[in-house]
Amino acid sequence: MADVRLERAGDIAVIEIDNPPVNALSHAVRAALASRLDEAMADNAVKAAVIVCAGRTFVAGADINELGKPRTPPLTVDLATQLDGCTKPVVAAIHGTALGGGLELALACHWRVATPDARLGLPEVKLGIIPGGGGTQRLPRAIGAKAALDMIVSGEPIGAAAALDAGLVDALATHDDLRTTAVALARRIVAEKRPPKRLRDRAVASAPAELFSRARSDVARRHRGFEAPLKAVDAVAAAAMRFDDGLNREQTLFAELLRGPQFGTLRHVFFAEREAAKIPDLAADLPKRDIGQAAVIGAGTMGGGIALCFADAGIPVTLIDSDRVGLERGLGTLRKNFEASARRRNLPAAELDKRLAMIKPSLRLADAATADIVIEAVFEDLALKQSIFGKLDAIVKPGAILASNTSYQDIDRIAASTKRPADVLGLHFFSPAHVMRLVEVVRAKATAPTVLAASLALVRKLRKLPVVVGVAPGFVGNRMLFERSREAERLLRDGALPHDVDLAMVEFGFPMGPFAAADLAGLDVAWSTRKVHGIAFPVADALCEAGRYGQKTGKGYYRYEAGSREGLADPETDRIVAAVREQLGVTPKPIAAGVIVERLIYPMVNQAARLLEAGVALRPGDIDLIWINGYGFPAWRGGPMFYADQIGLANVRDRLTHLARELGETALEPAPLLERRVKEGRGFYS
Ligand code: 3H9
């Protein structure tokens, strides 16, 4: 039950918001907070006020369940105006996360104190909106236009130390001392007779027009079709105006986005993430398995990236590789990646060194003995993996978790190579592991519930999104990707060229098309897998036979100039495509961009329906999260399953039936679940 209490600490009013679980600003909280503030300001015995929160966090934002419904005053923006206008000083005491409307309230307070582990951010763009409580106007006045743009356009929060550096908070205090420090600060302000420090009265430091034009073109390139980041730039640019004019502009842009379709879609994504954390048959009170130490086997790109994630989360990790040269190369790459990531995040050099020191290189598998979790990340060879798991079985301590980072091998068979299959599962990180947020957590037949629960908690500690999937070739993401790759190959056969296909997908909202992505990943890996399974992709196979493995060889579907990652159309590829068509007796026809999108996405949706029916994926939302966070499906389109529901499953089914006939491909026949849903007049979600 929401409650906002007013207590007195001498002449300081302490207003405590208590609305579990995250102190969201529901209407009840807003109304009660406005009343308590009025009471505090009207009381002659009160000289200043402190706003604190009960429970695990400061206000984490507007109540997302109420957003988009008719708005009843006081709105967050009204509350911020009320706070800001208080004639007595108001101090915000922040712990946990001050997000969205929560940070906007804190910005409207006159001073801010935070705990060292607090995180502050305006994540509204992730919901398809912009801050609507004055955040786009007050944040640039607090920390400058450039830093505010970075935070508002990315939606990423910053830590308390960075916030202190930037001038977003005035002081830090330990968790136990937060309230007393805030009260003491309020008292000092009163004693020194300092007037309220209002951000609205400040001008924005350095906001040159080029900053915004650069931000607009950057957003247009990186987030094609996504409206909120562009409007966020417009709103921050408006902070150069008089405060009230800028605020009006923010309110107009906020209201437009709240009415638009992208907000509804991204709210769906938000709740899908919360839902994915709930595993139906996993009890909440399972005994905990703490993970204080890790080992990663294999110092290649994936292994190094995974080790980096552990070090970054403060968990000591041993990186093991039997090959000295491979280990040294892996460590070099890891250091380079860590330095680049530290630069992006403004991590001080000393902190970088501290985290790098968490990684202990080793040439001996025996050094995995003390780890609480071992993640194998060696070459994709089942026999090799089985032999490593067999050896680990004899080395690692009882109760340790044994995980494989395989992207498609059978985890049940890997588990069977140990005497402790209950401790085995898959943790499928995506490349580059230190950047990509998704981890498919593969639950094998024998995986113990405690092992699954501990692994989910660990992945969250690594600041990643775990999604539980079952054992099947390629699990969920790569199994669907295979359908897309097969159809992309057929599009080349039927008349499209790589850049036609890639352009259609980039226009749809993917950061890159399937052929550019394949060139980046390397064509040889998929080629060798296809050979093992006897699958022919005539164009891709011919490119590989010609030594065109993608970016690493300077040519693949595209050609690359030395040192450049930009794929250029290559007449040699066109010749290879033409030769394949001739060999197959195909007369090429032009294929419209809309048809390219349908042919790439609908077969994936069809395959996803099969995976859903087989229980490999638990929910349509999990599939959407996998594609958004692992493969760049535009979040504002909600993921493939949500998108299919928007198109209408009957339309998707009809197109698949047509394609199956036209192309003579039985694999494209609509899946039984899809047929049933159409018959019942339901979508995947309804
Ligand atoms: C905004 O503020 C707009 C403003 O500009 C004002 C405009 C006028 N509302 O994630 P968890 C629920 S937009 C309602 O598992 P964690 C969540 O559904 C908002 N409910 O915990 C879950 O419920 P359940 C900007 C919310 O510790 C439970 O709380 N703010 C909200 O892993 C626990 O959540 C954001 O976007 C909410 N705002 O992470 C912040 N937030 O147990 C969104 C959470 O029934 N929230 N719930 O499934 C978060 O990022 C994370 O929840 C947080 C905690 C980091 C706070």
Boltz pocket constraint, residues with backbone or C-beta under 6 A from the ligand:
constraints:
  - pocket:
      binder: B
      contacts: [[A, 21], [A, 22], [A, 24], [A, 57], [A, 60], [A, 61], [A, 62], [A, 63], [A, 64], [A, 65], [A, 75], [A, 76], [A, 77], [A, 97], [A, 99], [A, 100], [A, 101], [A, 102], [A, 104], [A, 123], [A, 124], [A, 127], [A, 130], [A, 131], [A, 132], [A, 133], [A, 135], [A, 274], [A, 275], [A, 277]]
      max_distance: 6.0
